[in-house]
Structures are given as C-alpha cells and as structure tokens.
Amino acid sequence: MQKIRTLTTRKGKALRFTELGFGAAPLGNLFKAVTEDEAQAVLAAAWAAGVRYFDTAPLYGLGLSETRINHFLRGKPRGDYVLSTKVGRLLSVAPPGQGDGAGKWIDVPSRREKFDYSHDGVLRSLEASLERLGLDRIDVLFVHDLDIFTHGSEMAKAERLAEFMAGGYRALDRLRDEGVIAAFGAGVNEWEPCDWLMQRGAFDVFLLAGRYTLLEQAAAGFMDRAAASGVGVVIGGPYNSGILATGPRQGAHFNYAPAPEAVLRRAERLQAVCERHGVRLVDAAFQYPLRHPAVVSVIPGGQGLAEMDSNIRAAATRIPDALWQALANEGLIPQAGSAACGL
C-alpha cells in the first residue's frame, strides 16, 4: 500500500494524498489511443497498489479523461480517494474533424477549447466537470496553465493572471467556503506563476509539472517558501516527459520534445551515478521530489500496465542515502542547505 501525506487546507480540512498519485492525462489518449479496457485496467492496477489520489482535467482528451475516471470511480466510497481536476478552459462541441488537439489528443470527442479564467467561466467549467465525473464535489480544483508555456509570452501570461485574480479566484474562494471544493491552487508548467499567486491569495496546493525533478531544481526557492507557508505541492512530470524514465537514449523526450544535447549529457551523468549504486534512474527520479517537505504527492502518467507497474515499483523503492550524497557531490542535485542546481 502507498504511504500517505496529509495536507491541512486553509479551512482546516485534512486531505490525505498517497505519495504515488495518478496523473490521468495519458487516459485522454495523449499522443496515442488507449482503449477503454486498457484505461480501466491501468486504473485498476493503480487502485490495487493503494493509489488513492487521482488528477485529471477537461483538457485531457477534451473530456475523455474525466469520463474514464467517472467509469472507474463510480461506486467507490467517496471518502476513500482524493480527486483533483482543473478550470480555465471551456469546451464546446465542434463538427467532426474540426476539434482542437489534432496530433496530440488521438481519437477523442470533437471539441474546441476556449480559455476563460473569469468568475463565471470557472463556475461553468466546474459544472461541466462534475457532470463528466458524475460527482457532486471535487476535493481540489487547480486553475490550469497560467504560464508562458501555454500563453506564449510574459505579457499574455500577466493578462491571464490578472483576469483570474479579478474573477476566477473569487469563485474558487467562494466554492471552498461553501464546501463544493475542499482546496484550490494552480496547475502549471512553471514555478514563477505559482510563486506570484502564493503571494497574492490564500491558496492550498499547487501542481507543478516538470520543474522540480532529478534533472532540474530551479523551483527550489518556491518550494521552500511553499513549505514555510503550509502550502502543498503536487509534482507532475517527474520524468520530464520521458527522459528520466527511458534513460538518455536516442530520441528520448524532454518537455514533450526530443531532448537537447545538454539534457542528454546531464541525464547520462545521473544514470551513471544511479547505476553505481544499483538504483534504476526512474526510481531515483520518482523519489527525489518526495525529499522536499512541501511535496504531498508525485503523479507520473501511465498509459499501459507496464508503465503503471514501473511507477508502483518506483514508489516502493528505498533509495540509499549514499546515492543522494553522491549526486550532490557531482553537482547534479543541491547539497543540503545550498542553492538549487539548474540545467
């Protein structure tokens, strides 16, 4: 069974996260189609291994991921798991073949997405998610993709952040007061918006994808400030979209694209140290973020049973302290109490 980390929300509610969570983007047919039977088998394997935290979003498969989560969790006691989904996009029906996400979301409903971080947009997004999920409450709502990676420029990101704080933030605060949600935060690909938001609002938890991993730790300062403020962090993308799971092989992916040469070389150094200590690179990559006190869960994706089994094994592996010290001595992770390493 999985180890539990408890987050106490701003309203004093205790949310129990399993250290291994389930990131459900792959169940939205991310880059390849997954059959319904395959999706349900992966979810069943996660549940059997004790996973009780599931994260999804309207974006993932343009609604498909949420409906598959509905199928799996239907009938399970509502108090037995923690579920998060996201707001910030509204989906509308599009004619066949004219939906968004071509080349990324395969064989999914034909839908168009529209960014909307307003008060009413957040409420409409939550209502649609509750219908797709078949639920009447959500544990955690993350505002999705308030970052440069998504919006293209610092100016566009700033405009979206202002839109959210003027509207969507008020909606989330009220939903938490009313008990429709237990907690809220932001789910992003960059640590800087998390830091900005944390200074301006009463957030409970952030989902940070790919920026606090064995490969890069530039977010360490934000992580320290979150821990000091009692704010939790869920770590998504612990394998940097592939390279820390597959190893630094030809064609390995980093940030959803072929890994640059500098990243490959750094991953080779990481792997070499792990091998000297008899540890799989993927195991060290999963365990590394859990060393930070702000982290409540790590949510690698898994499209098939082999990937799910690997994640379960990684969560159960005990990493010798000597490995972490060796990595620090090589300058690949920070020494205890030192500044963060970057790429």
C-alpha positions as CSV (number, residue, x, y, z in Angstrom):
1,M,0.0,0.0,0.0
2,Q,1.0,3.6,-0.6
3,K,2.4,6.0,2.0
4,I,0.1,8.9,2.9
5,R,0.9,12.6,3.2
6,T,-1.7,14.8,4.8
7,L,-2.3,18.4,3.7
8,T,-4.3,20.7,6.0
9,T,-6.3,23.2,3.9
10,R,-6.9,26.8,4.7
11,K,-10.3,25.8,6.1
12,G,-8.7,23.2,8.4
13,K,-9.8,20.1,6.4
14,A,-7.3,17.2,6.2
15,L,-6.7,15.8,2.7
16,R,-4.9,12.5,2.6
17,F,-2.7,12.2,-0.6
18,T,-0.9,9.0,-1.5
19,E,2.7,9.6,-2.3
20,L,2.1,7.9,-5.6
21,G,-0.8,9.6,-7.3
22,F,-2.3,9.0,-10.7
23,G,-1.8,11.6,-13.4
24,A,-4.7,10.9,-15.9
25,A,-3.5,12.9,-18.9
26,P,-2.5,9.7,-20.7
27,L,-6.0,8.4,-20.3
28,G,-7.1,11.2,-22.6
29,N,-5.3,9.4,-25.5
30,L,-2.2,11.6,-25.2
31,F,-0.2,11.0,-28.5
32,K,-1.8,7.5,-28.9
33,A,-5.2,5.9,-28.5
34,V,-5.9,3.8,-25.5
35,T,-8.9,1.5,-25.5
36,E,-11.5,1.7,-22.7
37,D,-10.5,-1.7,-21.4
38,E,-6.8,-0.7,-21.3
39,A,-7.6,2.6,-19.5
40,Q,-9.7,0.8,-16.9
41,A,-7.0,-1.9,-16.4
42,V,-4.4,0.7,-15.6
43,L,-6.7,2.5,-13.2
44,A,-7.5,-0.9,-11.5
45,A,-3.8,-1.7,-11.1
46,A,-3.2,1.7,-9.5
47,W,-6.1,1.2,-7.1
48,A,-4.9,-2.3,-6.2
49,A,-1.5,-0.9,-5.4
50,G,-3.1,1.6,-2.9
51,V,-3.2,4.7,-5.1
52,R,-5.9,7.0,-3.8
53,Y,-5.1,10.4,-5.4
54,F,-6.2,11.0,-9.0
55,D,-5.7,14.1,-11.1
56,T,-7.5,14.9,-14.3
57,A,-8.6,17.9,-16.3
58,P,-11.1,18.9,-19.0
59,L,-8.2,19.4,-21.4
60,Y,-7.0,15.8,-21.2
61,G,-8.6,14.2,-24.2
62,L,-11.1,17.1,-24.4
63,G,-13.2,15.5,-21.7
64,L,-12.3,11.8,-22.3
65,S,-10.0,11.5,-19.2
66,E,-12.7,12.8,-16.9
67,T,-15.3,10.4,-18.3
68,R,-12.9,7.5,-17.9
69,I,-12.3,8.5,-14.3
70,N,-16.1,8.5,-13.8
71,H,-16.3,5.0,-15.1
72,F,-13.6,3.7,-12.7
73,L,-14.5,5.6,-9.5
74,R,-18.3,5.1,-9.8
75,G,-19.4,3.0,-6.8
76,K,-16.3,3.5,-4.8
77,P,-16.8,5.2,-1.4
78,R,-16.3,8.9,-1.9
79,G,-14.3,9.3,1.2
80,D,-11.7,6.7,0.0
81,Y,-9.9,8.9,-2.5
82,V,-8.8,12.4,-3.3
83,L,-9.7,13.8,-6.7
84,S,-8.5,17.0,-8.5
85,T,-9.5,18.5,-11.8
86,K,-8.9,21.9,-13.4
87,V,-10.6,25.1,-14.5
88,G,-9.5,27.8,-17.0
89,R,-10.8,26.2,-20.3
90,L,-14.3,25.7,-21.5
91,L,-15.1,23.0,-24.1
92,S,-17.7,23.3,-26.8
93,V,-18.9,20.8,-29.4
94,A,-17.3,21.1,-32.8
95,P,-18.2,19.4,-36.1
96,P,-16.4,16.1,-36.7
97,G,-12.8,16.6,-37.6
98,Q,-12.8,20.3,-36.6
99,G,-12.0,20.0,-33.0
100,D,-8.8,21.1,-31.2
101,G,-5.8,19.0,-30.3
102,A,-5.1,17.3,-33.6
103,G,-1.8,15.3,-33.3
104,K,-1.8,15.5,-29.5
105,W,-5.2,14.0,-28.4
106,I,-5.9,11.0,-30.5
107,D,-9.5,9.6,-31.2
108,V,-11.2,12.0,-28.8
109,P,-14.5,13.9,-28.8
110,S,-14.6,16.7,-31.3
111,R,-14.4,19.8,-29.1
112,R,-13.0,23.3,-29.2
113,E,-11.3,24.8,-26.1
114,K,-11.6,28.4,-25.0
115,F,-9.5,29.9,-22.2
116,D,-11.7,31.5,-19.6
117,Y,-10.4,32.5,-16.2
118,S,-13.3,34.6,-15.2
119,H,-15.7,34.1,-12.2
120,D,-18.4,32.7,-14.4
121,G,-16.0,30.7,-16.6
122,V,-14.7,28.9,-13.5
123,L,-18.2,28.1,-12.4
124,R,-19.2,26.8,-15.8
125,S,-16.1,24.7,-16.1
126,L,-16.7,23.1,-12.7
127,E,-20.3,22.4,-13.5
128,A,-19.3,20.6,-16.7
129,S,-16.5,18.6,-14.9
130,L,-19.0,17.5,-12.2
131,E,-21.2,16.1,-15.0
132,R,-18.4,14.3,-16.8
133,L,-17.1,12.9,-13.5
134,G,-20.6,12.0,-12.1
135,L,-19.8,13.7,-8.8
136,D,-21.3,16.5,-6.6
137,R,-18.0,17.8,-5.2
138,I,-14.3,18.0,-6.0
139,D,-11.5,17.8,-3.5
140,V,-9.0,20.1,-5.3
141,L,-9.6,22.5,-8.2
142,F,-6.5,23.8,-10.0
143,V,-6.6,26.7,-12.3
144,H,-4.9,25.4,-15.4
145,D,-1.9,26.6,-17.4
146,L,-1.4,30.2,-16.2
147,D,2.1,30.2,-17.7
148,I,4.2,31.3,-20.6
149,F,4.5,27.8,-21.9
150,T,0.7,27.9,-22.7
151,H,0.1,31.6,-23.5
152,G,3.3,32.4,-25.3
153,S,4.6,35.5,-23.7
154,E,5.2,37.2,-20.4
155,M,2.6,39.8,-21.3
156,A,-0.1,37.3,-22.2
157,K,0.6,35.3,-19.0
158,A,0.3,38.5,-16.9
159,E,-3.0,39.4,-18.6
160,R,-4.4,35.9,-17.8
161,L,-3.2,36.1,-14.2
162,A,-4.9,39.4,-13.8
163,E,-8.1,38.0,-15.3
164,F,-8.0,35.1,-12.9
165,M,-7.3,37.1,-9.7
166,A,-10.1,39.6,-10.6
167,G,-12.7,36.8,-11.3
168,G,-11.9,33.1,-11.1
169,Y,-10.0,33.4,-7.8
170,R,-13.2,34.9,-6.2
171,A,-15.2,31.9,-7.5
172,L,-12.7,29.4,-6.1
173,D,-12.6,31.1,-2.7
174,R,-16.4,31.0,-2.5
175,L,-16.6,27.4,-3.7
176,R,-14.2,26.4,-0.9
177,D,-16.2,28.4,1.7
178,E,-19.4,26.5,0.5
179,G,-17.7,23.1,0.7
180,V,-18.1,22.4,-3.0
181,I,-14.4,22.0,-3.1
182,A,-12.0,21.4,-0.2
183,A,-8.9,23.2,-1.7
184,F,-7.7,25.1,-4.7
185,G,-4.5,26.1,-6.4
186,A,-2.9,26.2,-9.8
187,G,-1.6,23.5,-12.1
188,V,1.2,24.9,-14.3
189,N,4.4,24.1,-16.1
190,E,6.5,26.9,-14.5
191,W,7.2,27.7,-10.9
192,E,7.1,31.5,-11.3
193,P,3.3,31.8,-11.6
194,C,2.9,29.6,-8.5
195,D,5.2,32.0,-6.5
196,W,3.3,35.0,-7.8
197,L,-0.1,33.6,-6.9
198,M,1.0,32.4,-3.5
199,Q,2.0,35.9,-2.6
200,R,-1.4,37.3,-3.6
201,G,-4.0,34.7,-2.4
202,A,-5.0,32.1,0.1
203,F,-4.0,29.0,-1.9
204,D,-3.8,25.5,-0.5
205,V,-1.8,23.5,-3.0
206,F,-0.1,23.8,-6.4
207,L,0.6,21.3,-9.1
208,L,4.0,21.9,-10.7
209,A,4.8,19.9,-13.8
210,G,8.4,19.1,-14.7
211,R,10.2,21.9,-12.8
212,Y,11.3,20.2,-9.7
213,T,12.8,16.9,-10.8
214,L,16.0,15.0,-10.5
215,L,17.1,16.7,-13.7
216,E,16.3,20.3,-12.7
217,Q,15.7,22.1,-9.4
218,A,15.3,25.8,-10.3
219,A,12.0,25.8,-8.4
220,A,13.6,25.0,-5.1
221,G,13.2,28.5,-3.7
222,F,9.5,28.5,-4.4
223,M,9.2,25.0,-2.9
224,D,10.9,26.2,0.3
225,R,8.5,29.2,0.5
226,A,5.5,26.9,0.0
227,A,6.6,24.6,2.8
228,A,7.2,27.6,5.1
229,S,3.6,28.8,4.3
230,G,2.0,25.4,4.8
231,V,1.1,25.2,1.1
232,G,1.4,21.8,-0.5
233,V,2.9,20.9,-3.9
234,V,1.9,18.0,-6.2
235,I,4.8,17.2,-8.6
236,G,3.7,16.3,-12.1
237,G,6.0,15.3,-14.9
238,P,8.7,13.8,-12.5
239,Y,10.4,12.1,-15.5
240,N,10.5,15.4,-17.5
241,S,8.1,13.9,-20.1
242,G,10.2,10.8,-20.6
243,I,13.9,11.0,-20.4
244,L,14.2,10.1,-16.7
245,A,12.0,7.0,-17.3
246,T,13.5,5.8,-20.6
247,G,17.1,7.0,-19.8
248,P,19.2,9.2,-22.1
249,R,18.7,7.1,-25.2
250,Q,18.4,8.4,-28.8
251,G,15.0,10.1,-29.3
252,A,14.4,10.5,-25.5
253,H,11.9,13.2,-24.8
254,F,12.3,16.3,-22.5
255,N,9.4,18.8,-22.2
256,Y,7.4,17.0,-24.9
257,A,10.2,17.3,-27.5
258,P,13.4,15.5,-28.4
259,A,15.9,16.1,-25.6
260,P,18.6,18.7,-26.4
261,E,22.2,17.5,-26.2
262,A,22.9,19.3,-22.9
263,V,20.0,17.5,-21.3
264,L,21.1,14.1,-22.7
265,R,24.6,14.6,-21.2
266,R,23.2,15.6,-17.8
267,A,20.9,12.6,-17.8
268,E,23.8,10.3,-18.7
269,R,25.7,11.6,-15.6
270,L,22.6,11.0,-13.4
271,Q,22.2,7.5,-14.8
272,A,25.9,6.6,-14.3
273,V,25.7,7.6,-10.6
274,C,22.5,5.6,-10.1
275,E,24.0,2.5,-11.8
276,R,27.0,2.7,-9.4
277,H,24.6,2.4,-6.5
278,G,22.4,-0.3,-8.1
279,V,19.4,2.0,-8.5
280,R,17.2,2.5,-11.5
281,L,17.2,6.1,-12.8
282,V,13.4,6.1,-12.9
283,D,13.3,5.1,-9.2
284,A,15.5,7.9,-8.2
285,A,13.6,10.3,-10.3
286,F,10.3,9.4,-8.7
287,Q,11.7,9.5,-5.1
288,Y,13.7,12.7,-5.5
289,P,10.8,15.2,-5.2
290,L,9.4,13.4,-2.2
291,R,12.5,14.5,-0.2
292,H,11.1,18.1,-0.1
293,P,8.7,18.8,2.8
294,A,6.2,20.7,0.6
295,V,5.5,17.7,-1.6
296,V,2.3,15.8,-0.9
297,S,2.2,13.6,-4.0
298,V,4.1,12.7,-7.2
299,I,1.9,11.9,-10.2
300,P,3.7,10.3,-13.1
301,G,1.5,9.3,-16.1
302,G,0.9,5.8,-17.2
303,Q,-0.8,4.7,-20.4
304,G,-0.2,1.0,-20.0
305,L,0.2,-1.6,-17.4
306,A,4.0,-1.8,-17.9
307,E,4.3,1.9,-17.1
308,M,2.0,1.7,-14.2
309,D,3.9,-1.3,-12.8
310,S,7.1,0.7,-13.1
311,N,5.6,3.6,-11.2
312,I,4.4,1.3,-8.4
313,R,7.9,-0.2,-8.2
314,A,9.5,3.3,-8.1
315,A,7.2,4.4,-5.3
316,A,8.2,1.3,-3.2
317,T,11.9,1.5,-3.8
318,R,14.1,2.6,-0.9
319,I,17.0,4.8,-2.2
320,P,20.2,4.7,-0.2
321,D,21.3,8.0,1.3
322,A,24.7,7.4,-0.3
323,L,23.1,7.9,-3.7
324,W,21.8,11.3,-2.9
325,Q,25.1,12.3,-1.4
326,A,27.0,11.1,-4.5
327,L,24.6,13.1,-6.8
328,A,25.2,16.2,-4.6
329,N,29.0,15.6,-4.7
330,E,28.8,15.6,-8.5
331,G,26.9,18.8,-8.5
332,L,23.8,17.1,-10.0
333,I,21.5,18.0,-7.1
334,P,22.0,20.7,-4.4
335,Q,23.9,19.9,-1.3
336,A,21.8,20.1,1.8
337,G,21.1,23.7,2.6
338,S,22.7,25.0,-0.7
339,A,21.2,26.8,-3.7
340,A,19.4,24.8,-6.3
341,C,21.1,23.2,-9.3
342,G,19.9,24.1,-12.8
343,L,20.4,22.6,-16.2
